[in-house]
């Protein structure tokens, strides 16, 4: 398949993402197209159908790219929590390739302010396991004091522990955090 055919096929697959019966197959096909489908997937992030926005964000889990950060950030406030959940993960994965692009404040905001417990849990989980830093220990400690959800509390406690472990490791190495 040549490049124009690949791009056209990717755009056609976006329409299928809103159909529950064909969604999984379309997402698999987009994954098969690989990074060549990125332009179509980015267009899908702006689609009016929440299912297409969510599935486009899920595709970005498989092919994270720091260049996707600017198109993902606005979707952190998407009206659908399922879209926000997928975007939180895609954002953290894209961040891994570009640590200077600080997504921590965005994830802290979602952890504190999102109206979906599932999105809040996901943000805290990613902050604890993937992005723990000694500077976040106070944030996690405050969550431990204020939260009542057992799973979110477990993630916050893990965050405190990981922040302390990272600080101790850096102190032992004599390196700045």
C-alpha positions in Angstrom: 0.0 0.0 0.0 1.4 3.4 -1.0 1.5 6.4 1.4 -1.7 8.1 0.0 -3.6 4.9 0.2 -2.4 4.3 3.8 -3.5 7.8 4.8 -6.9 7.5 3.1 -7.4 4.1 4.8 -6.6 5.6 8.2 -9.1 8.4 7.7 -11.8 5.9 6.7 -11.1 3.8 9.8 -11.8 6.9 12.0 -15.4 6.7 11.0 -15.6 3.1 12.0 -14.3 3.9 15.5 -17.7 5.2 16.5 -19.4 1.9 15.6 -19.2 -0.4 18.7 -19.5 -3.6 16.6 -16.5 -2.7 14.4 -14.5 -0.5 16.8 -12.0 -3.1 18.0 -11.2 -4.3 14.4 -10.7 -0.7 13.2 -8.4 0.1 16.1 -6.4 -3.0 15.3 -6.2 -2.0 11.7 -5.0 1.5 12.7 -2.3 -0.1 14.9 -1.2 -2.2 11.9 -0.8 1.0 9.9 1.6 2.1 12.6 3.0 5.7 12.9 1.8 6.3 9.3 -1.7 6.7 10.7 -0.6 9.5 13.1 -2.0 12.4 11.0 -5.4 10.7 10.8 -5.4 9.8 14.5 -4.6 13.4 15.4 -7.5 14.5 13.3 -9.6 11.9 15.2 -8.8 13.7 18.5 -10.9 16.6 17.3 -13.8 14.6 16.0 -17.2 15.5 17.3 -17.9 11.9 18.4 -16.5 11.0 21.8 -15.8 7.4 20.8 -13.5 8.5 18.0 -11.7 10.9 20.3 -11.2 8.1 22.9 -10.1 5.5 20.5 -7.7 8.0 18.9 -6.2 8.6 22.3 -6.0 4.9 22.9 -4.0 4.5 19.6 -1.5 7.0 21.0 -0.8 4.6 23.9 0.7 2.2 21.3 2.6 4.9 19.4 3.5 7.7 21.9 5.2 10.7 20.6 6.2 13.9 22.4 4.9 15.9 19.5 1.4 14.8 20.4 1.4 16.7 23.7 -0.1 19.9 22.2 -3.0 18.1 20.7 -3.7 16.0 23.8 -3.6 18.7 26.5 -7.0 20.3 25.4 -8.7 17.0 25.7 -7.9 16.8 29.5 -11.1 18.8 29.8 -13.2 16.8 27.3 -16.8 16.5 28.4 -16.6 12.7 28.4 -14.7 11.1 31.2 -13.8 8.1 29.1 -11.9 10.5 26.7 -10.2 12.2 29.6 -9.1 8.9 31.1 -7.5 7.8 27.8 -5.9 11.2 27.4 -4.3 11.1 30.8 -2.5 7.9 30.0 -1.6 9.0 26.5 -0.2 12.2 27.9 2.0 10.4 30.4 3.3 8.0 27.7 4.1 10.8 25.3 5.8 12.7 28.1 8.2 9.8 28.6 9.9 10.7 25.4 10.2 14.3 26.3 10.8 14.8 30.0 11.3 18.6 29.6 7.6 18.9 28.7 6.3 18.9 32.3 2.9 17.2 32.4 3.0 16.8 36.2 0.9 20.0 36.8 -1.7 18.8 34.3 -1.9 15.4 36.0 -2.1 17.0 39.5 -4.9 19.2 38.3 -6.8 16.1 37.0 -6.1 14.2 40.2 -7.5 17.1 42.3 -10.3 18.5 40.1 -11.7 15.9 37.7 -15.3 14.9 38.4 -14.6 11.3 37.5 -13.1 9.2 40.2 -11.7 6.9 37.5 -9.7 9.8 35.9 -8.5 11.0 39.3 -7.3 7.5 40.2 -5.5 7.2 36.9 -3.8 10.5 37.3 -2.6 9.7 40.8 -1.5 6.2 39.7 0.7 7.7 36.9 2.1 10.4 39.2 3.0 7.7 41.8 4.5 5.0 39.6 5.7 6.8 36.5 6.5 10.3 37.6 7.3 10.2 41.3 9.6 12.9 42.4 10.5 14.1 45.9 8.7 17.4 45.2 5.4 15.5 45.0 5.6 13.9 48.4 3.5 16.7 50.0 0.9 16.3 47.3 0.6 12.6 48.0 0.6 13.1 51.8 -2.3 15.6 51.5 -4.2 13.1 49.4 -3.6 10.4 52.1 -5.2 12.8 54.6 -8.1 14.0 52.6 -9.2 11.1 50.3 -11.6 8.3 51.3 -11.5 6.1 48.2 -9.5 3.0 49.0 -7.9 2.6 45.6 -6.9 6.3 45.4 -5.6 6.1 48.9 -3.5 3.1 48.0 -2.0 5.0 45.0 -1.3 8.1 47.2 0.5 6.0 49.8 2.6 4.4 47.1 3.4 7.9 45.8 4.7 9.0 49.2 6.8 5.8 49.4 8.2 6.2 45.9 9.0 9.9 46.4 10.9 9.0 49.6 12.7 6.2 47.9 13.7 8.4 45.0 14.9 11.1 47.4 17.0 8.6 49.4 18.5 7.1 46.2 19.5 10.5 45.0 20.9 11.5 48.4 23.0 8.3 48.4 24.3 9.0 44.9 24.9 12.6 45.7 23.0 13.6 42.7 20.3 16.3 42.5 16.7 15.2 42.1 
